[in-house]
Amino acid sequence: QLTPSDIAPRRRFALKRLHDARQAEELLGTLGPVLENEGIPEPSHHSSHELVHGMRIVVSAMLAGICRTAHLQTTGFDTHSQHDNEAESANINNLKGHRAQLKALFEAIDYTVELLCQHGLWHRTTLVVGSDFGRTVYNGDNLTTRGKNHWPITSMMIMGAGVQGGRVIGQTHTVAGMGGVQA
């Protein structure tokens, strides 16, 4: 039996990682039955959005007792043209433009809140939705692409347990020549 001081640091680190991986494997074994037995339904009207599938797994992991926090992300907003296009079809995989992306995002958030309420978790959940950048309030000079550039002003939504809603915390200021910005 070697004591921790007898083992080289690199080997001690590797053994710790192996131990942690084995514990995680045991915990993940509890997730499968919850996913199958808890009746967490696939939503029919927006089932193909990546956030919906991620939230099904997160809520299942919470119910299995192996998860307390989660970070999910989506992509598709870092475009520089055609931001305002409408959906080209009802299939979420074919949506285009920011309006369609936001619609899909809000449907996923709605589904998440429904799941959390249904399983008695909403009263102890805080949901934070944000972006690392915003978009300018005006389209660029090229009117054919209807593009908006990155903007250092963005917003976040925080909702859930203990959140007093309906208020703005931390406001921006108007910038000369930038119509549409409300301080």
Secondary structure, DSSP 8 states (H G I E B T S, - for coil): ---GGGS-HHHHHHHHHHHHHHHHHHHHHTHHHHHHHS-----SSSTT-HHHHHHHHHHHHHHHTS-S-----------SS-TT---SSSSGGG--HHHHHHHHHHHHHHHHHHHHHHTT-GGG-EEEEE-S-EE-SS--S-TTTT---EES---EEEEETT---S---S-----TT-TT---
